Amino acid sequence: MGDTRATAGAVPDPGLPPVITCREPGSFAHGVMAERHPALIEQVREAFPYGPGQHRALDALLRETLHGVVEPLGPGSADRALWLEWGEEYVGRPWFDAPFLWAESYFYRRLLGAVGYFDEGPWQGVDPFAPFKRAELRGDTVEEELRSLDDLAAVPADERATALLQASLWGNRADLGFRGPSGESVPGEADTRLVADDSAALWSLLPPGSPATVAFVADNTGRELIPDLVLIDHLLEHGHADRVVLHVKPCPYYVSDAMTADVVDCLRRLCGAPGEAGAIGARVWAAMGSGRLDVRTHAFFRAPFPYERMPEDLRAELAAATVTILKGDLNYRRLVGDRLWPATTPFAGPTAYFPGPVAALRTLKSDVVVGLEARTLERLESSGRAWRTSGTHALVQVRAQLSAPPRTG
């Protein structure tokens, strides 16, 4: 699975903007901690016939996150020492004072612990989010999206590539953690004008006939992962890549984040569909069998840190790729750093450390964003919409070359 140790952080750079925390009432991060996480605890509680011990643990987690201080993992937890190292400066302090990225990650680790995911017993390894994922795969929306692939079968390859990239990008809206109190998707019509669009730069890295290896770091399963698999099929089938490495999470994380089991569920859904969807599923299945599509994971994908602190084994693997495609909002936050960057900060700056060409495909569902042109930012700010956090806006950003020596620490 890889080294779990993150590269040690250096003394904070006073020239960097502040890290986003959950402290500010009315902020997006505060709302996630104060509203979304309690709602998620209740949804998980109701999704399984958990016993009294798990109900008590969920109640305790709810009280602690809302009114208490960060507590360490229990003495029997195999990763207790690791999380104590990762969170030594936050343990004993209110949850709302911790960095947003760290607090979210630790919340999900604690939620898994509360339901017995890591403990020996009948609930070990049972994904608490599986019912939500499976319900989405069975939904009518997925059925309609699979049927729509028939309409693309005869479209010229370049137009098909553009359409499939857009489908993969906007599939990121399908985030089971991005719900209102009722459990329904947060409303908001997508704005098809991307706030940044480096699609041409991405395709220039992957010309047809290329011997490229693409590292594809997945985000959500279900309605996002299926378009991702369809895009991967296109990259392989039309010679944009000779090989794709699909990186997924090593355990349940952020409600709908994809694990290997979710890849298999989505692939079976594709293979069981008629028409073009079924043909794509068969090709992806064969690609996995031949090694042209390799599914991997790494413990760092659930670490509470930006990618700048990735361990050396993961850094070396991504450095060997022709391009690394990072899907989704969480990967974006980890790529550029979950900080209050000025939105016009050039994308190449915060990503200069990354060990090779990198592309971000993301719908905006949190505050952090960089790489916008001044006139685009002005238009968005004057729109009156919560464009940073509503999932209605999206971007494709690419840094094709190493723009500076990687920062250490």
VOKOLPA-214483 format. One record per residue (C-alpha): residue in one letter; y, x, z. Coordinates in steps of 0.05 Angstrom, whole numbers, plus 5000, padded with zeros to 4 digits. Each point is the difference from the previous one (the first is absolute). Layout:
BEGIN
{rest:a; yy:Y; xx:X; zz:Z}
...
END
This chain:
BEGIN
{rest:m; yy:5000; xx:5000; zz:5000}
{rest:g; yy:5045; xx:5060; zz:5009}
{rest:d; yy:5041; xx:5032; zz:5054}
{rest:t; yy:5033; xx:4950; zz:5047}
{rest:r; yy:5053; xx:5048; zz:5022}
{rest:a; yy:5069; xx:4991; zz:4972}
{rest:t; yy:5042; xx:5061; zz:4986}
{rest:a; yy:5043; xx:5012; zz:5060}
{rest:g; yy:5072; xx:4975; zz:4996}
{rest:a; yy:5059; xx:5047; zz:5007}
{rest:v; yy:5061; xx:4988; zz:5042}
{rest:p; yy:5036; xx:4940; zz:4970}
{rest:d; yy:5049; xx:5019; zz:4946}
{rest:p; yy:5069; xx:4976; zz:5023}
{rest:g; yy:5020; xx:4993; zz:4927}
{rest:l; yy:4949; xx:4945; zz:4988}
{rest:p; yy:5017; xx:4926; zz:5010}
{rest:p; yy:4972; xx:4967; zz:5063}
{rest:v; yy:4928; xx:4976; zz:5003}
{rest:i; yy:4993; xx:4924; zz:4998}
{rest:t; yy:4980; xx:4970; zz:5067}
{rest:c; yy:4986; xx:4929; zz:5025}
{rest:r; yy:5058; xx:5004; zz:5050}
{rest:e; yy:5055; xx:4961; zz:4964}
{rest:p; yy:4996; xx:4924; zz:5010}
{rest:g; yy:5005; xx:4964; zz:4934}
{rest:s; yy:4973; xx:5059; zz:4961}
{rest:f; yy:4940; xx:4994; zz:4955}
{rest:a; yy:4960; xx:5049; zz:5043}
{rest:h; yy:5016; xx:4962; zz:5064}
{rest:g; yy:4977; xx:4935; zz:4966}
{rest:v; yy:4933; xx:5031; zz:4981}
{rest:m; yy:4987; xx:5021; zz:5071}
{rest:a; yy:5027; xx:4938; zz:5034}
{rest:e; yy:4975; xx:4946; zz:4952}
{rest:r; yy:4950; xx:5023; zz:4949}
{rest:h; yy:4955; xx:5040; zz:5047}
{rest:p; yy:4993; xx:4943; zz:5051}
{rest:a; yy:4985; xx:4952; zz:4943}
{rest:l; yy:4947; xx:5048; zz:4973}
{rest:i; yy:4967; xx:5005; zz:5069}
{rest:e; yy:4992; xx:4925; zz:5001}
{rest:q; yy:4973; xx:4998; zz:4928}
{rest:v; yy:4948; xx:5053; zz:5016}
{rest:r; yy:4982; xx:4964; zz:5065}
{rest:e; yy:4987; xx:4935; zz:4961}
{rest:a; yy:4962; xx:5033; zz:4943}
{rest:f; yy:4939; xx:5019; zz:5041}
{rest:p; yy:4961; xx:4972; zz:5059}
{rest:y; yy:5019; xx:5059; zz:5044}
{rest:g; yy:4977; xx:5001; zz:5072}
{rest:p; yy:5041; xx:4999; zz:5064}
{rest:g; yy:5007; xx:5076; zz:5002}
{rest:q; yy:5032; xx:5003; zz:4932}
{rest:h; yy:5046; xx:4941; zz:5017}
{rest:r; yy:5024; xx:5036; zz:5062}
{rest:a; yy:5012; xx:5064; zz:4961}
{rest:l; yy:5040; xx:4963; zz:4947}
{rest:d; yy:5041; xx:4966; zz:5054}
{rest:a; yy:5014; xx:5067; zz:5033}
{rest:l; yy:5021; xx:5031; zz:4933}
{rest:l; yy:5047; xx:4942; zz:4987}
{rest:r; yy:5033; xx:5008; zz:5069}
{rest:e; yy:5004; xx:5075; zz:4994}
{rest:t; yy:5032; xx:5002; zz:4931}
{rest:l; yy:5052; xx:4947; zz:5017}
{rest:h; yy:5017; xx:5016; zz:5072}
{rest:g; yy:4966; xx:5064; zz:5021}
{rest:v; yy:4996; xx:5074; zz:4983}
{rest:v; yy:4954; xx:5037; zz:4953}
{rest:e; yy:4933; xx:5012; zz:5035}
{rest:p; yy:4950; xx:5052; zz:4978}
{rest:l; yy:4931; xx:4984; zz:4972}
{rest:g; yy:4946; xx:4990; zz:5051}
{rest:p; yy:4960; xx:5059; zz:5027}
{rest:g; yy:4939; xx:4983; zz:4958}
{rest:s; yy:5037; xx:5001; zz:4933}
{rest:a; yy:4976; xx:5055; zz:4955}
{rest:d; yy:5070; xx:5010; zz:4972}
{rest:r; yy:5037; xx:4996; zz:5066}
{rest:a; yy:5020; xx:5073; zz:5001}
{rest:l; yy:5024; xx:4996; zz:4928}
{rest:w; yy:5044; xx:4940; zz:5012}
{rest:l; yy:5027; xx:5031; zz:5064}
{rest:e; yy:5020; xx:5061; zz:4958}
{rest:w; yy:5030; xx:4956; zz:4946}
{rest:g; yy:5039; xx:4957; zz:5049}
{rest:e; yy:5013; xx:5044; zz:5060}
{rest:e; yy:5075; xx:4986; zz:4997}
{rest:y; yy:4991; xx:4924; zz:4995}
{rest:v; yy:4947; xx:4986; zz:5052}
{rest:g; yy:5032; xx:4968; zz:5061}
{rest:r; yy:5061; xx:4977; zz:4961}
{rest:p; yy:5014; xx:4929; zz:4973}
{rest:w; yy:4967; xx:4986; zz:4934}
{rest:f; yy:5067; xx:4980; zz:4970}
{rest:d; yy:5027; xx:5071; zz:5011}
{rest:a; yy:4945; xx:5033; zz:4958}
{rest:p; yy:5009; xx:5016; zz:4926}
{rest:f; yy:4981; xx:4939; zz:4958}
{rest:l; yy:4947; xx:5037; zz:4961}
{rest:w; yy:4967; xx:5028; zz:5062}
{rest:a; yy:5003; xx:4933; zz:5038}
{rest:e; yy:4969; xx:4961; zz:4943}
{rest:s; yy:4944; xx:5049; zz:4991}
{rest:y; yy:4984; xx:5003; zz:5074}
{rest:f; yy:5003; xx:4924; zz:5005}
{rest:y; yy:4944; xx:4994; zz:4949}
{rest:r; yy:4959; xx:5053; zz:5035}
{rest:r; yy:5007; xx:4962; zz:5065}
{rest:l; yy:4984; xx:4934; zz:4966}
{rest:l; yy:4935; xx:5029; zz:4973}
{rest:g; yy:4984; xx:5026; zz:5070}
{rest:a; yy:5013; xx:4931; zz:5031}
{rest:v; yy:4948; xx:4966; zz:4956}
{rest:g; yy:4948; xx:5055; zz:5009}
{rest:y; yy:5001; xx:5028; zz:4930}
{rest:f; yy:4985; xx:5071; zz:5024}
{rest:d; yy:4955; xx:4984; zz:5059}
{rest:e; yy:4925; xx:4997; zz:5000}
{rest:g; yy:4980; xx:4927; zz:4998}
{rest:p; yy:4996; xx:4939; zz:4955}
{rest:w; yy:5073; xx:5005; zz:4977}
{rest:q; yy:4998; xx:5073; zz:4981}
{rest:g; yy:5024; xx:5010; zz:4929}
{rest:v; yy:5017; xx:4926; zz:4990}
{rest:d; yy:5066; xx:4998; zz:4961}
{rest:p; yy:5046; xx:4951; zz:5038}
{rest:f; yy:5039; xx:4988; zz:4937}
{rest:a; yy:4939; xx:4985; zz:4955}
{rest:p; yy:5007; xx:4924; zz:5002}
{rest:f; yy:5071; xx:5005; zz:4973}
{rest:k; yy:4980; xx:5048; zz:4945}
{rest:r; yy:4940; xx:4959; zz:4978}
{rest:a; yy:5040; xx:4935; zz:4999}
{rest:e; yy:5051; xx:5032; zz:4954}
{rest:l; yy:4946; xx:5024; zz:4952}
{rest:r; yy:4971; xx:4930; zz:4996}
{rest:g; yy:5068; xx:4969; zz:4986}
{rest:d; yy:5023; xx:4964; zz:4937}
{rest:t; yy:5055; xx:5051; zz:4989}
{rest:v; yy:4949; xx:5056; zz:4991}
{rest:e; yy:4962; xx:4956; zz:4952}
{rest:e; yy:5062; xx:4988; zz:4958}
{rest:e; yy:5018; xx:5074; zz:4999}
{rest:l; yy:4930; xx:5019; zz:4977}
{rest:r; yy:5003; xx:4948; zz:4943}
{rest:s; yy:5068; xx:5028; zz:4978}
{rest:l; yy:4966; xx:5066; zz:4982}
{rest:d; yy:4970; xx:4965; zz:4940}
{rest:d; yy:5069; xx:4994; zz:4970}
{rest:l; yy:5011; xx:5075; zz:5005}
{rest:a; yy:4935; xx:5020; zz:4966}
{rest:a; yy:5029; xx:5000; zz:4929}
{rest:v; yy:5069; xx:5027; zz:5020}
{rest:p; yy:5016; xx:5070; zz:4973}
{rest:a; yy:4982; xx:5055; zz:5049}
{rest:d; yy:5071; xx:5021; zz:5016}
{rest:e; yy:5022; xx:4929; zz:5014}
{rest:r; yy:4937; xx:4988; zz:5041}
{rest:a; yy:5015; xx:5064; zz:5040}
{rest:t; yy:5070; xx:4975; zz:5017}
{rest:a; yy:4974; xx:4931; zz:5021}
{rest:l; yy:4945; xx:5029; zz:5043}
{rest:l; yy:5047; xx:5048; zz:5035}
{rest:q; yy:5046; xx:4942; zz:5015}
{rest:a; yy:4940; xx:4959; zz:5026}
{rest:s; yy:4980; xx:5057; zz:5046}
{rest:l; yy:5072; xx:5008; zz:5024}
{rest:w; yy:5012; xx:4926; zz:5015}
{rest:g; yy:4930; xx:4992; zz:5029}
{rest:n; yy:5030; xx:5036; zz:5059}
{rest:r; yy:5033; xx:4934; zz:5019}
{rest:a; yy:4931; xx:4975; zz:5020}
{rest:d; yy:5002; xx:5028; zz:5070}
{rest:l; yy:4962; xx:4960; zz:5053}
{rest:g; yy:5044; xx:5030; zz:5053}
{rest:f; yy:5063; xx:4974; zz:4965}
{rest:r; yy:4997; xx:4929; zz:5027}
{rest:g; yy:5045; xx:4951; zz:5034}
{rest:p; yy:4982; xx:4968; zz:5067}
{rest:s; yy:4960; xx:4945; zz:4964}
{rest:g; yy:4956; xx:5051; zz:4965}
{rest:e; yy:5030; xx:4984; zz:4932}
{rest:s; yy:5027; xx:5053; zz:4955}
{rest:v; yy:5073; xx:5016; zz:5011}
{rest:p; yy:5038; xx:4962; zz:4946}
{rest:g; yy:5044; xx:5033; zz:4949}
{rest:e; yy:5000; xx:5004; zz:4925}
{rest:a; yy:4988; xx:5069; zz:4972}
{rest:d; yy:5058; xx:5034; zz:4965}
{rest:t; yy:4969; xx:5031; zz:4938}
{rest:r; yy:5057; xx:5051; zz:4994}
{rest:l; yy:4971; xx:5060; zz:5035}
{rest:v; yy:5048; xx:5034; zz:5048}
{rest:a; yy:4975; xx:5066; zz:4971}
{rest:d; yy:4954; xx:5009; zz:4940}
{rest:d; yy:4970; xx:5068; zz:4983}
{rest:s; yy:4941; xx:4969; zz:4963}
{rest:a; yy:5013; xx:5042; zz:4938}
{rest:a; yy:4996; xx:5063; zz:5043}
{rest:l; yy:4933; xx:4978; zz:5028}
{rest:w; yy:4970; xx:4987; zz:4931}
{rest:s; yy:5028; xx:5067; zz:4976}
{rest:l; yy:4955; xx:5034; zz:5051}
{rest:l; yy:4939; xx:4963; zz:4973}
{rest:p; yy:5001; xx:5002; zz:4924}
{rest:p; yy:4939; xx:4972; zz:4963}
{rest:g; yy:4946; xx:5052; zz:4994}
{rest:s; yy:5022; xx:5034; zz:5064}
{rest:p; yy:4949; xx:5036; zz:5043}
{rest:a; yy:5039; xx:4975; zz:5060}
{rest:t; yy:4974; xx:4986; zz:5069}
{rest:v; yy:5038; xx:4944; zz:5035}
{rest:a; yy:5001; xx:4993; zz:5075}
{rest:f; yy:5011; xx:4926; zz:5014}
{rest:v; yy:5017; xx:4984; zz:5072}
{rest:a; yy:4986; xx:4926; zz:5011}
{rest:d; yy:5037; xx:4953; zz:5045}
{rest:n; yy:4976; xx:4928; zz:5006}
{rest:t; yy:4934; xx:4970; zz:4979}
{rest:g; yy:4989; xx:4932; zz:4965}
{rest:r; yy:5056; xx:4979; zz:4953}
{rest:e; yy:5029; xx:5070; zz:5000}
{rest:l; yy:4937; xx:5042; zz:4994}
{rest:i; yy:4972; xx:4959; zz:4942}
{rest:p; yy:5061; xx:5016; zz:4956}
{rest:d; yy:4994; xx:5072; zz:5023}
{rest:l; yy:4927; xx:5003; zz:4977}
{rest:v; yy:5020; xx:4969; zz:4934}
{rest:l; yy:5055; xx:5052; zz:4991}
{rest:i; yy:4951; xx:5056; zz:5017}
{rest:d; yy:4952; xx:4972; zz:4948}
{rest:h; yy:5055; xx:5004; zz:4948}
{rest:l; yy:5017; xx:5072; zz:5019}
{rest:l; yy:4927; xx:5020; zz:4991}
{rest:e; yy:4985; xx:4956; zz:4939}
{rest:h; yy:5061; xx:5022; zz:4960}
{rest:g; yy:4998; xx:5074; zz:5017}
{rest:h; yy:5060; xx:5003; zz:5047}
{rest:a; yy:4954; xx:5032; zz:5051}
{rest:d; yy:4933; xx:5033; zz:4998}
{rest:r; yy:4988; xx:4986; zz:5074}
{rest:v; yy:5031; xx:4957; zz:5055}
{rest:v; yy:4992; xx:5011; zz:5074}
{rest:l; yy:5014; xx:4936; zz:5038}
{rest:h; yy:5020; xx:5014; zz:5072}
{rest:v; yy:4990; xx:4944; zz:5051}
{rest:k; yy:5005; xx:4991; zz:5075}
{rest:p; yy:4943; xx:5024; zz:5046}
{rest:c; yy:5003; xx:4937; zz:5044}
{rest:p; yy:5038; xx:4934; zz:5003}
{rest:y; yy:5074; xx:5012; zz:5001}
{rest:y; yy:5063; xx:4957; zz:4990}
{rest:v; yy:4961; xx:4935; zz:4989}
{rest:s; yy:4985; xx:5005; zz:4925}
{rest:d; yy:4996; xx:5075; zz:4987}
{rest:a; yy:4941; xx:5017; zz:4956}
{rest:m; yy:4937; xx:5035; zz:5024}
{rest:t; yy:4938; xx:5018; zz:4960}
{rest:a; yy:4968; xx:4933; zz:5018}
{rest:d; yy:5061; xx:4964; zz:4971}
{rest:v; yy:4995; xx:5040; zz:4935}
{rest:v; yy:4928; xx:4976; zz:4994}
{rest:d; yy:5020; xx:4928; zz:5014}
{rest:c; yy:5055; xx:5002; zz:4948}
{rest:l; yy:4955; xx:5033; zz:4949}
{rest:r; yy:4946; xx:4948; zz:5010}
{rest:r; yy:5054; xx:4946; zz:4990}
{rest:l; yy:5019; xx:5032; zz:4934}
{rest:c; yy:4928; xx:5009; zz:4978}
{rest:g; yy:4984; xx:4928; zz:5015}
{rest:a; yy:5057; xx:4973; zz:4958}
{rest:p; yy:4992; xx:4979; zz:4927}
{rest:g; yy:5036; xx:5030; zz:4941}
{rest:e; yy:5044; xx:5062; zz:5003}
{rest:a; yy:5000; xx:5003; zz:5076}
{rest:g; yy:4924; xx:5006; zz:5001}
{rest:a; yy:5001; xx:5053; zz:4946}
{rest:i; yy:5052; xx:5040; zz:5040}
{rest:g; yy:4957; xx:4993; zz:5062}
{rest:a; yy:4939; xx:5027; zz:4964}
{rest:r; yy:5039; xx:5060; zz:4975}
{rest:v; yy:5028; xx:5016; zz:5069}
{rest:w; yy:4931; xx:4994; zz:5030}
{rest:a; yy:4973; xx:5048; zz:4948}
{rest:a; yy:5059; xx:5047; zz:5012}
{rest:m; yy:4982; xx:5004; zz:5073}
{rest:g; yy:4928; xx:5014; zz:4982}
{rest:s; yy:5019; xx:5057; zz:4954}
{rest:g; yy:5051; xx:5030; zz:5047}
{rest:r; yy:5060; xx:4987; zz:4955}
{rest:l; yy:5025; xx:4955; zz:5055}
{rest:d; yy:4989; xx:5030; zz:5069}
{rest:v; yy:5017; xx:4961; zz:5064}
{rest:r; yy:5020; xx:5043; zz:5058}
{rest:t; yy:5033; xx:4994; zz:5068}
{rest:h; yy:5033; xx:5046; zz:5051}
{rest:a; yy:5016; xx:4991; zz:5073}
{rest:f; yy:5073; xx:5016; zz:4987}
{rest:f; yy:5009; xx:4935; zz:4961}
{rest:r; yy:5003; xx:4964; zz:5068}
{rest:a; yy:5042; xx:5053; zz:5036}
{rest:p; yy:5069; xx:4977; zz:5025}
{rest:f; yy:5038; xx:5053; zz:4961}
{rest:p; yy:5034; xx:5013; zz:4933}
{rest:y; yy:4961; xx:5036; zz:4946}
{rest:e; yy:5042; xx:5062; zz:5013}
{rest:r; yy:4952; xx:5012; zz:5059}
{rest:m; yy:4936; xx:4992; zz:4960}
{rest:p; yy:4946; xx:5051; zz:5018}
{rest:e; yy:4984; xx:5056; zz:4953}
{rest:d; yy:4935; xx:4973; zz:4972}
{rest:l; yy:5034; xx:4936; zz:4976}
{rest:r; yy:5060; xx:5039; zz:4975}
{rest:a; yy:4954; xx:5044; zz:4958}
{rest:e; yy:4964; xx:4939; zz:4971}
{rest:l; yy:5064; xx:4965; zz:4979}
{rest:a; yy:5029; xx:5066; zz:4973}
{rest:a; yy:4942; xx:5003; zz:4951}
{rest:a; yy:5016; xx:4932; zz:4970}
{rest:t; yy:5041; xx:4992; zz:4937}
{rest:v; yy:5039; xx:4946; zz:5037}
{rest:t; yy:4992; xx:4963; zz:5065}
{rest:i; yy:5016; xx:4926; zz:4996}
{rest:l; yy:5018; xx:4970; zz:5067}
{rest:k; yy:4996; xx:4924; zz:5005}
{rest:g; yy:5039; xx:4956; zz:5046}
{rest:d; yy:5052; xx:4998; zz:5054}
{rest:l; yy:4963; xx:5039; zz:5055}
{rest:n; yy:4984; xx:5057; zz:4953}
{rest:y; yy:5072; xx:5001; zz:4978}
{rest:r; yy:5025; xx:5004; zz:5072}
{rest:r; yy:4951; xx:5057; zz:5012}
{rest:l; yy:5020; xx:5035; zz:4935}
{rest:v; yy:5075; xx:5003; zz:5010}
{rest:g; yy:5001; xx:4995; zz:5076}
{rest:d; yy:5015; xx:4936; zz:5038}
{rest:r; yy:5073; xx:5015; zz:5011}
{rest:l; yy:5067; xx:4967; zz:4988}
{rest:w; yy:5012; xx:5037; zz:4936}
{rest:p; yy:5062; xx:4984; zz:4959}
{rest:a; yy:4970; xx:4960; zz:4943}
{rest:t; yy:5031; xx:5045; zz:4947}
{rest:t; yy:4964; xx:5062; zz:5028}
{rest:p; yy:4964; xx:5030; zz:4939}
{rest:f; yy:4925; xx:4986; zz:5002}
{rest:a; yy:4985; xx:5074; zz:4987}
{rest:g; yy:5031; xx:5021; zz:5066}
{rest:p; yy:4956; xx:4966; zz:5052}
{rest:t; yy:4938; xx:5011; zz:4956}
{rest:a; yy:5012; xx:5074; zz:4986}
{rest:y; yy:4945; xx:5020; zz:5048}
{rest:f; yy:4946; xx:4960; zz:4963}
{rest:p; yy:4948; xx:5048; zz:4970}
{rest:g; yy:5005; xx:4976; zz:4928}
{rest:p; yy:5028; xx:4945; zz:4955}
{rest:v; yy:5004; xx:4934; zz:5037}
{rest:a; yy:5014; xx:4928; zz:4981}
{rest:a; yy:5016; xx:4941; zz:5046}
{rest:l; yy:4984; xx:4929; zz:4980}
{rest:r; yy:5029; xx:4954; zz:5053}
{rest:t; yy:5028; xx:4932; zz:5014}
{rest:l; yy:5054; xx:5005; zz:5054}
{rest:k; yy:4977; xx:4973; zz:5067}
{rest:s; yy:5036; xx:5045; zz:5049}
{rest:d; yy:5068; xx:5032; zz:5008}
{rest:v; yy:4989; xx:5069; zz:4972}
{rest:v; yy:5018; xx:5014; zz:4927}
{rest:v; yy:5027; xx:5060; zz:4961}
{rest:g; yy:5015; xx:5017; zz:4928}
{rest:l; yy:5044; xx:4941; zz:4981}
{rest:e; yy:5060; xx:5006; zz:4954}
{rest:a; yy:5067; xx:4982; zz:5032}
{rest:r; yy:5011; xx:4941; zz:4954}
{rest:t; yy:4931; xx:4973; zz:5014}
{rest:l; yy:5012; xx:5006; zz:5075}
{rest:e; yy:5066; xx:4964; zz:4993}
{rest:r; yy:4968; xx:4943; zz:4961}
{rest:l; yy:4945; xx:4992; zz:5052}
{rest:e; yy:5046; xx:5003; zz:5060}
{rest:s; yy:5046; xx:4947; zz:4970}
{rest:s; yy:4941; xx:4953; zz:4985}
{rest:g; yy:4997; xx:4972; zz:5070}
{rest:r; yy:4924; xx:5008; zz:5000}
{rest:a; yy:4956; xx:5039; zz:5048}
{rest:w; yy:4980; xx:5044; zz:4941}
{rest:r; yy:4974; xx:5057; zz:5042}
{rest:t; yy:4949; xx:4960; zz:5039}
{rest:s; yy:4984; xx:4935; zz:4963}
{rest:g; yy:4948; xx:5025; zz:4951}
{rest:t; yy:5042; xx:4973; zz:4942}
{rest:h; yy:5020; xx:5068; zz:4972}
{rest:a; yy:4959; xx:5058; zz:4975}
{rest:l; yy:5004; xx:5071; zz:4975}
{rest:v; yy:4963; xx:5054; zz:4962}
{rest:q; yy:5024; xx:5069; zz:5019}
{rest:v; yy:4973; xx:5067; zz:4975}
{rest:r; yy:5011; xx:5072; zz:5018}
{rest:a; yy:4967; xx:5036; zz:4943}
{rest:q; yy:5011; xx:5072; zz:5023}
{rest:l; yy:5004; xx:5038; zz:5065}
{rest:s; yy:5075; xx:5000; zz:5012}
{rest:a; yy:5000; xx:5049; zz:5057}
{rest:p; yy:4951; xx:5041; zz:5042}
{rest:p; yy:4964; xx:4955; zz:5049}
{rest:r; yy:5031; xx:4997; zz:5069}
{rest:t; yy:4954; xx:5026; zz:5055}
{rest:g; yy:4993; xx:4962; zz:5065}
END
